[in-house]
Amino acid sequence: MKIRQSKTWKRIAAIVLAVMTMFSLLTLGFAAGTASNIVAELRPGVKVVIDGTEQTFYNAQGKEVHTIFYNGTHYLPVRAIGELMGKNVNWDQTTLTVTLSSPRLSTPVTGTPDTTTAEQDIYAQLRPDFTIIVDGVVRNFTDAQGRTVYPILYNGSTYLPIRAIGELMGDTVSWNATTYTITLTSPGSGSLVTDADSFVDTNTGGNTNTGSNNNNTNNNNTASTGDTMTADTAKSTVLGYAGFKSSEVTFTKTELERDSGKKVYEVDFYTSSAKYDYTIDAYTGALYEYDMEIFSKPQGSGTLIGNEAAKSAALKDAGYSASEVVFIKCERDRDDNRYKYEIEFMAGRNEYDYDIDGYTGQIISKSVDFN
């Protein structure tokens, strides 16, 4: 009996060990990440201004490379940015690693500006398997909502989101949807003293009045330190989140208000297909809340998609996997003679609320609270 019991425990131990090994391999594989094909937008019309100078980016072969827009974020080429930072950019094919390090060993790349490329959809790759090392430190990047963002590979060039580029350069990033301009401003480019009635800066060649008795603002519509942003900057910030040009929307509200003691801008607009409501921090532009509702509600028929398919539709839009969220609600409801699924879940402290068409899986409306 003892011998049989010993063999039984050995079999159990072997099975447990095999399961643990398999789980470890799966975990490692998931952590490493795999490349995925994406459709992004090439935006040659976007201007990039760094500390007052408009920049043109070239790859190592001297061909101009343009800004890419994907998932609500603009991406810039890493090698060209490394050149501006005075850092050498190295690619390790064996480890899939991009390294930025000082000093820069290569001379700046020059080329001929590209005047023929039009704004267009492109096929690129999202590369969570790429590692970015800056001065010996592995860097990971997140978007404004705290979600991890990954490099993009297009035509042999590695791109990082503009927010990540700002972190690497130590710059403040702003987006002007009216002029289609990304501006990166270093901390040293501002005024040392901000509490005055007027300012003179011989480096910029002017006397700028910013006291309470006038309405002058600087050219890129950014607010002075300690002041709330302007209404135009609030609009541009919101359009950056939504991924629209100013010509594609009609604004219905831009108001500076207080919410739970905080100064916020409430910015509402609509497009040809939906209406949007945004609430952002009046100083930093951080996103607090947004709502979207489509105008033309889908009128499906046939077989209902079911709870799991409705959950998947909401998760795909939010950019999460089921393991990254906690579902609060998943119910089928009938509204205006149409079936829909009401989906609510938490991702960290952020709360997502979706209405999904019961037949087509199309998003009818959504609301997100960032806490």
Phi and psi in degrees as a GROMACS rama.xvg file:
@    title "Ramachandran Plot"
@    xaxis  label "Phi"
@    yaxis  label "Psi"
@TYPE xy
-64.6706  -38.7273  LYS-2
-64.495  -46.7411  ILE-3
-61.434  -40.7984  ARG-4
-63.1689  -39.8088  GLN-5
-63.6504  -43.0993  SER-6
-65.0687  -37.497  LYS-7
-62.2985  -45.4058  THR-8
-65.509  -34.1038  TRP-9
-65.0595  -39.7917  LYS-10
-64.0275  -43.3276  ARG-11
-61.3858  -43.8588  ILE-12
-62.3209  -39.3541  ALA-13
-64.5966  -41.3321  ALA-14
-64.6256  -44.6752  ILE-15
-60.3299  -43.1217  VAL-16
-62.8034  -41.5751  LEU-17
-64.0302  -42.2053  ALA-18
-63.9048  -43.3892  VAL-19
-64.081  -39.4336  MET-20
-64.2055  -44.4696  THR-21
-61.6223  -43.4657  MET-22
-62.2217  -40.4566  PHE-23
-63.4242  -42.2446  SER-24
-64.5412  -41.9929  LEU-25
-63.8433  -40.8436  LEU-26
-64.0809  -43.466  THR-27
-63.895  -40.832  LEU-28
-63.8613  -40.6791  GLY-29
-66.8816  -41.5226  PHE-30
-64.7995  -37.465  ALA-31
-67.0357  -35.3876  ALA-32
80.6253  155.115  GLY-33
-129.138  153.734  THR-34
-69.3757  148.52  ALA-35
-139.176  143  SER-36
-78.7791  137.708  ASN-37
-133.86  161.308  ILE-38
-108.496  119.614  VAL-39
-120.952  -176.168  ALA-40
-123.897  124.314  GLU-41
-83.2  125.856  LEU-42
-123.057  79.6283  ARG-43
-67.3366  -16.3617  PRO-44
-80.9443  -8.559  GLY-45
-77.9946  128.562  VAL-46
-93.5884  141.697  LYS-47
-118.759  117.141  VAL-48
-114.262  121.368  VAL-49
-116.83  114.881  ILE-50
49.713  45.6285  ASP-51
88.0037  -4.79094  GLY-52
-114.843  124.586  THR-53
-71.9576  133.979  GLU-54
-109.349  144.142  GLN-55
-117.796  131.496  THR-56
-105.076  138.552  PHE-57
-126.375  149.278  TYR-58
-83.0789  -178.867  ASN-59
-63.9715  -19.7726  ALA-60
-92.4247  2.32047  GLN-61
85.4064  12.1888  GLY-62
-93.9817  134.337  LYS-63
-65.2111  135.578  GLU-64
-116.44  140.158  VAL-65
-109.049  166.797  HIS-66
-65.1859  142.073  THR-67
-113.309  139.837  ILE-68
-115.302  124.434  PHE-69
-148.706  130.701  TYR-70
54.0543  41.5908  ASN-71
81.0531  8.47936  GLY-72
-134.089  140.592  THR-73
-85.7371  142.301  HIS-74
-119.487  141.35  TYR-75
-122.238  153.013  LEU-76
-71.5361  132.413  PRO-77
-68.2654  -43.243  VAL-78
-61.9379  -43.0553  ARG-79
-65.5092  -38.6363  ALA-80
-66.001  -40.3432  ILE-81
-58.7456  -36.7558  GLY-82
-61.4948  -43.0918  GLU-83
-66.6863  -31.2537  LEU-84
-81.956  -6.20036  MET-85
74.882  27.6062  GLY-86
-116.161  143.526  LYS-87
-78.9546  138.723  ASN-88
-112.483  120.725  VAL-89
-117.94  142.342  ASN-90
-114.597  125.898  TRP-91
-107.984  106.961  ASP-92
-66.5289  -32.2075  GLN-93
-67.1808  -43.1992  THR-94
-103.472  0.680127  THR-95
54.2054  51.4674  LEU-96
-121.91  130.17  THR-97
-100.603  123.517  VAL-98
-117.504  126.983  THR-99
-109.579  122.288  LEU-100
-146.491  153.555  SER-101
-98.7686  152.555  SER-102
-83.8318  167.365  PRO-103
-76.1578  129.768  ARG-104
-98.5769  -22.9582  LEU-105
-97.4331  151.603  SER-106
-77.2846  154.153  THR-107
-59.0033  143.662  PRO-108
-89.0266  132.868  VAL-109
-115.062  161.45  THR-110
-165.503  -173.744  GLY-111
-101.302  124.611  THR-112
-56.8454  142.742  PRO-113
-92.5062  117.604  ASP-114
-111.656  5.31268  THR-115
-108.551  -22.0607  THR-116
-70.283  132.185  THR-117
-102.938  161.46  ALA-118
-61.9945  131.073  GLU-119
-160.517  158.925  GLN-120
-77.3693  141.685  ASP-121
-133.179  159.233  ILE-122
-100.041  126.623  TYR-123
-137.279  -175.513  ALA-124
-124.982  133.996  GLN-125
-86.8664  126.759  LEU-126
-121.312  79.3564  ARG-127
-68.0763  -12.549  PRO-128
-85.0909  -5.07058  ASP-129
-81.156  140.77  PHE-130
-109.054  134.142  THR-131
-110.911  120.423  ILE-132
-117.919  125.779  ILE-133
-119.88  115.923  VAL-134
50.6562  44.3214  ASP-135
85.3679  -1.03938  GLY-136
-113.933  127.411  VAL-137
-69.8656  127.799  VAL-138
-112.167  134.876  ARG-139
-118.794  149.111  ASN-140
-127.507  150.587  PHE-141
-130.613  159.853  THR-142
-87.8664  -173.752  ASP-143
-64.3768  -20.4562  ALA-144
-95.164  5.2247  GLN-145
85.9291  6.83449  GLY-146
-86.1724  143.296  ARG-147
-65.8655  135.233  THR-148
-119.441  150.1  VAL-149
-120.996  161.076  TYR-150
-65.2925  157.047  PRO-151
-116.124  140.033  ILE-152
-111.105  123.444  LEU-153
-143.461  124.415  TYR-154
50.4724  39.0917  ASN-155
83.7341  -3.41379  GLY-156
-106.03  139.024  SER-157
-92.488  132.486  THR-158
-118.803  146.637  TYR-159
-124.015  152.637  LEU-160
-61.322  150.582  PRO-161
-58.6815  -34.319  ILE-162
-62.8605  -40.2044  ARG-163
-67.7965  -39.6726  ALA-164
-60.6465  -42.343  ILE-165
-60.0207  -40.6431  GLY-166
-62.7823  -44.0532  GLU-167
-64.0655  -38.4973  LEU-168
-89.198  -9.36541  MET-169
70.0873  30.01  GLY-170
-108.131  156.344  ASP-171
-88.0505  134.335  THR-172
-109.69  134.558  VAL-173
-135.66  156.316  SER-174
-128.573  125.734  TRP-175
-109.8  104.983  ASN-176
-72.0862  -21.4539  ALA-177
-71.2821  -45.0104  THR-178
-98.0336  -1.01424  THR-179
59.7465  49.1138  TYR-180
-127.281  131.022  THR-181
-97.9127  128.452  ILE-182
-120.023  127.249  THR-183
-113.322  124.672  LEU-184
-125.473  125.268  THR-185
-77.4501  152.503  SER-186
-57.0858  -32.4191  PRO-187
-75.1528  -5.01391  GLY-188
-87.3766  -3.78533  SER-189
-94.2655  -174.326  GLY-190
-86.0712  140.155  SER-191
-66.4859  -39.7041  LEU-192
-109.652  130.988  VAL-193
-111.846  -11.2265  THR-194
-100.024  88.1902  ASP-195
-158.025  167.563  ALA-196
-89.4757  -22.2682  ASP-197
-152.882  160.673  SER-198
-135.293  142.882  PHE-199
-123.98  130.105  VAL-200
-134.346  106.057  ASP-201
-66.6076  -20.0992  THR-202
-68.9509  -29.8651  ASN-203
-104.275  -5.72904  THR-204
70.3178  45.8048  GLY-205
-168.102  165.598  GLY-206
-111.971  114.561  ASN-207
-108.754  115.71  THR-208
-83.9992  126.205  ASN-209
-134.153  21.4207  THR-210
-71.7911  176.056  GLY-211
-72.8331  -13.6882  SER-212
-94.7454  12.7005  ASN-213
-141.171  169.024  ASN-214
-118.924  20.8844  ASN-215
-73.2327  141.982  ASN-216
-130.642  163.839  THR-217
-76.0434  173.523  ASN-218
-65.7394  -30.8002  ASN-219
-96.8407  15.2451  ASN-220
63.8445  21.8978  ASN-221
-87.9605  144.849  THR-222
-80.6757  155.988  ALA-223
-68.3539  156.571  SER-224
-57.8565  131.456  THR-225
91.3323  -12.3946  GLY-226
-103.67  157.177  ASP-227
-72.9107  155.436  THR-228
-68.0444  162.457  MET-229
-77.6389  166.526  THR-230
-62.5176  -37.8553  ALA-231
-64.6019  -39.7903  ASP-232
-66.7235  -38.4913  THR-233
-61.2418  -42.5689  ALA-234
-62.3178  -46.0551  LYS-235
-62.4804  -39.8006  SER-236
-62.8983  -44.6318  THR-237
-65.1797  -41.6072  VAL-238
-63.3705  -33.0671  LEU-239
-62.8899  -40.721  GLY-240
-65.5181  -42.4797  TYR-241
-79.3146  -23.2613  ALA-242
82.5056  27.1121  GLY-243
-113.247  156.557  PHE-244
-87.3709  157.548  LYS-245
-62.1852  -29.8861  SER-246
-72.543  -11.7808  SER-247
-96.407  -3.36827  GLU-248
-130.396  162.171  VAL-249
-124.07  117.446  THR-250
-78.8958  137.102  PHE-251
-115.418  -15.2709  THR-252
-159.575  133.511  LYS-253
-145.472  97.5154  THR-254
-130.025  138.225  GLU-255
-87.8173  120.191  LEU-256
-137.404  175.197  GLU-257
-111.853  135.247  ARG-258
-135.479  112.326  ASP-259
54.6602  40.381  SER-260
84.9653  -5.78647  GLY-261
-101.595  144.677  LYS-262
-83.7718  126.1  LYS-263
-134.396  158.131  VAL-264
-104.173  130.75  TYR-265
-103.424  117.071  GLU-266
-121.941  119.199  VAL-267
-117.808  142.291  ASP-268
-155.905  169.129  PHE-269
-136.732  155.26  TYR-270
-113.968  -168.451  THR-271
-69.8916  -16.6105  SER-272
-121.052  -16.1642  SER-273
-158.391  164.64  ALA-274
-115.465  148.923  LYS-275
-132.625  140.297  TYR-276
-127.179  124.232  ASP-277
-122.587  144.853  TYR-278
-126.24  122.253  THR-279
-129.193  157.026  ILE-280
-63.5881  131.314  ASP-281
-71.9031  -15.2212  ALA-282
-100.554  -48.7742  TYR-283
-99.9742  -19.2628  THR-284
82.1975  5.26182  GLY-285
-59.733  140.357  ALA-286
-83.3921  123.23  LEU-287
-98.3502  -41.2556  TYR-288
-160.915  145.584  GLU-289
-149.141  153.36  TYR-290
-132.134  145.639  ASP-291
-138.696  137.573  MET-292
-142.069  128.415  GLU-293
-79.6692  152.883  ILE-294
-79.9699  -52.2158  PHE-295
-89.6993  98.8866  SER-296
-71.8323  132.596  LYS-297
-65.7043  136.733  PRO-298
-112.862  83.7728  GLN-299
-84.2142  169.622  GLY-300
-155.51  167.463  SER-301
106.236  -128.88  GLY-302
-98.1634  131.778  THR-303
-66.2923  145.025  LEU-304
-75.9997  -24.0975  ILE-305
92.3971  162.323  GLY-306
-60.0077  -45.1191  ASN-307
-66.5152  -39.8264  GLU-308
-66.7623  -36.554  ALA-309
-65.2712  -42.4621  ALA-310
-59.699  -45.0412  LYS-311
-61.4495  -38.7844  SER-312
-63.2561  -42.3801  ALA-313
-67.5851  -43.358  ALA-314
-63.7049  -39.7912  LEU-315
-62.0141  -42.4866  LYS-316
-66.2451  -39.9357  ASP-317
-77.7907  -18.7938  ALA-318
84.3272  29.2789  GLY-319
-122.177  159.459  TYR-320
-97.3479  163.998  SER-321
-61.0158  -30.6358  ALA-322
-73.8694  -13.5953  SER-323
-95.8482  -2.07672  GLU-324
-129.608  166.583  VAL-325
-121.973  116.073  VAL-326
-77.0139  133.967  PHE-327
-102.568  -35.1816  ILE-328
-151.531  139.254  LYS-329
-149.986  97.4591  CYS-330
-133.372  143.73  GLU-331
-88.8593  136.958  ARG-332
-138.817  164.257  ASP-333
-120.899  124.194  ARG-334
-139.723  127.396  ASP-335
52.2967  44.627  ASP-336
65.2576  25.9287  ASN-337
-138.634  138.833  ARG-338
-81.0422  140.639  TYR-339
-144.769  163.569  LYS-340
-112.525  130.521  TYR-341
-98.9213  116.416  GLU-342
-117.885  126.824  ILE-343
-130.619  136.6  GLU-344
-152.649  161.748  PHE-345
-110.436  135.014  MET-346
-122.029  100.097  ALA-347
66.9708  -123.812  GLY-348
-99.4498  -0.227621  ARG-349
-88.3445  138.527  ASN-350
-112.545  129.532  GLU-351
-116.79  137.777  TYR-352
-135.079  117.744  ASP-353
-123.248  146.401  TYR-354
-113.578  121.726  ASP-355
-115.233  132.032  ILE-356
-59.7871  133.508  ASP-357
-68.401  -20.0968  GLY-358
-108.058  -40.0104  TYR-359
-96.8799  -20.3782  THR-360
78.2652  6.4226  GLY-361
-74.9267  145.539  GLN-362
-75.3752  122.669  ILE-363
-87.4741  -43.6384  ILE-364
-157.614  160.59  SER-365
-153.007  154.093  LYS-366
-142.515  136.406  SER-367
-131.674  129.005  VAL-368
-111.172  121.006  ASP-369
-99.1893  117.675  PHE-370
